[in-house]
Amino acid sequence: MRHFVLAAVAALAAGPLAAGELATDDEITAAISGNTVQGDMSDGTAYTEFYDTDGTIRGADYTGKWNVSDDQMCFDYGEGENCWGVALDGENVSWMNGDTADGTGTILEGNPNEY
C-alpha cells in the first residue's frame, strides 16, 4: 500500500505544473501563441486578448506586442514592456509577480472573437 501511495504522489508531482511552479519559455509559447486568453487582472480590469504567432496582441479596440523571454511573458501596449511569470494549469493561466497572481485567465483555442 505504501508503494502505491508513493507512486501516486510521484505521478501527481510529474503533472503539467506543480503548485508554485512557473512555466518555461517553451511551455508558455506552446500554450499561448496563436490562442486567446480571457480573464481579469487583480485590479478588476477584465481582458480578452488574442496572442498572434507573429507577436501581436489583439484586443477589442487595441493592439500591442508580446514575447517570451527568461521564462516570463512580456507585454507592450506602447508604454514600455511589463513581464510576468506564468503559471499554467490546463487551460487556466495566472500572471505571477513573485508569489502573487496579478491576474488570471482562461486560454481559448485560436481567435474566437476574430480580433
C-alpha positions as CSV (number, residue, x, y, z in Angstrom):
1,M,0.0,0.0,0.0
2,R,2.8,2.4,0.9
3,H,4.4,1.9,-2.6
4,F,1.1,2.6,-4.3
5,V,0.7,5.9,-2.3
6,L,4.3,6.9,-3.1
7,A,3.8,6.1,-6.8
8,A,0.5,8.1,-6.9
9,V,2.3,11.1,-5.3
10,A,5.1,10.9,-7.8
11,A,2.7,10.7,-10.7
12,L,0.8,13.8,-9.4
13,A,4.1,15.7,-9.0
14,A,5.0,14.9,-12.6
15,G,1.9,16.6,-13.9
16,P,1.9,19.8,-16.0
17,L,3.0,22.2,-13.3
18,A,3.1,21.7,-9.6
19,A,1.7,24.4,-7.4
20,G,4.0,27.4,-7.4
21,E,6.0,26.1,-10.4
22,L,6.3,28.6,-13.3
23,A,6.2,27.6,-16.9
24,T,9.3,27.7,-19.1
25,D,9.7,29.7,-22.3
26,D,8.7,26.7,-24.4
27,E,5.6,25.9,-22.2
28,I,4.4,29.5,-22.3
29,T,4.8,29.7,-26.1
30,A,3.1,26.4,-26.7
31,A,0.1,27.3,-24.5
32,I,-0.4,31.0,-25.5
33,S,0.9,31.5,-29.1
34,G,-2.0,31.5,-31.6
35,N,-4.6,31.5,-28.8
36,T,-6.8,33.9,-26.8
37,V,-6.7,34.5,-23.1
38,Q,-9.8,35.9,-21.3
39,G,-9.7,36.9,-17.7
40,D,-9.3,39.5,-15.0
41,M,-6.4,41.4,-13.5
42,S,-6.1,41.9,-9.8
43,D,-7.3,45.5,-10.1
44,G,-10.6,44.2,-11.5
45,T,-9.8,45.0,-15.2
46,A,-11.3,42.4,-17.5
47,Y,-9.4,41.5,-20.7
48,T,-9.7,39.3,-23.8
49,E,-6.6,39.2,-25.9
50,F,-5.5,37.1,-28.9
51,Y,-1.8,36.4,-29.0
52,D,-0.9,36.1,-32.6
53,T,2.1,33.9,-33.6
54,D,3.8,37.0,-35.0
55,G,4.0,38.6,-31.6
56,T,1.0,40.9,-32.0
57,I,-1.6,41.3,-29.2
58,R,-5.1,42.0,-30.5
59,G,-7.9,43.2,-28.1
60,A,-11.3,44.5,-28.9
61,D,-10.1,48.0,-29.7
62,Y,-6.3,48.0,-29.2
63,T,-3.1,46.2,-30.2
64,G,0.2,45.5,-28.6
65,K,3.2,43.3,-28.7
66,W,4.1,40.1,-26.8
67,N,7.2,38.0,-26.4
68,V,8.5,35.3,-24.1
69,S,12.0,35.7,-22.5
70,D,13.7,34.3,-19.4
71,D,10.6,32.2,-18.5
72,Q,8.3,35.2,-18.5
73,M,5.7,36.6,-20.8
74,C,6.2,40.2,-21.7
75,F,3.5,42.7,-22.9
76,D,4.0,46.1,-24.5
77,Y,1.0,48.3,-25.3
78,G,3.1,51.3,-26.3
79,E,4.1,52.4,-22.8
80,G,7.0,50.1,-22.2
81,E,7.3,46.4,-21.6
82,N,6.0,44.6,-18.5
83,C,6.8,40.9,-17.8
84,W,5.2,38.3,-15.6
85,G,5.9,34.7,-14.7
86,V,3.3,32.3,-16.0
87,A,1.6,29.5,-14.0
88,L,-0.3,27.1,-16.2
89,D,-2.9,24.6,-15.1
90,G,-4.7,23.1,-18.1
91,E,-6.4,26.0,-19.8
92,N,-6.0,28.2,-16.7
93,V,-3.3,30.8,-16.6
94,S,-2.0,33.0,-13.8
95,W,0.2,36.0,-14.4
96,M,2.6,35.9,-11.5
97,N,4.6,38.7,-9.9
98,G,6.8,36.7,-7.4
99,D,4.3,34.7,-5.3
100,T,1.4,37.0,-6.1
101,A,-1.0,36.4,-9.0
102,D,-1.6,39.8,-10.7
103,G,-4.2,38.3,-12.9
104,T,-5.8,35.1,-14.1
105,G,-7.4,33.9,-17.2
106,T,-8.6,31.0,-19.4
107,I,-6.9,30.0,-22.6
108,L,-9.3,29.8,-25.5
109,E,-8.2,27.9,-28.6
110,G,-7.4,30.2,-31.6
111,N,-9.1,33.6,-32.1
112,P,-12.8,33.0,-31.4
113,N,-13.5,36.8,-31.3
114,E,-11.8,37.3,-34.7
115,Y,-9.7,40.2,-33.3
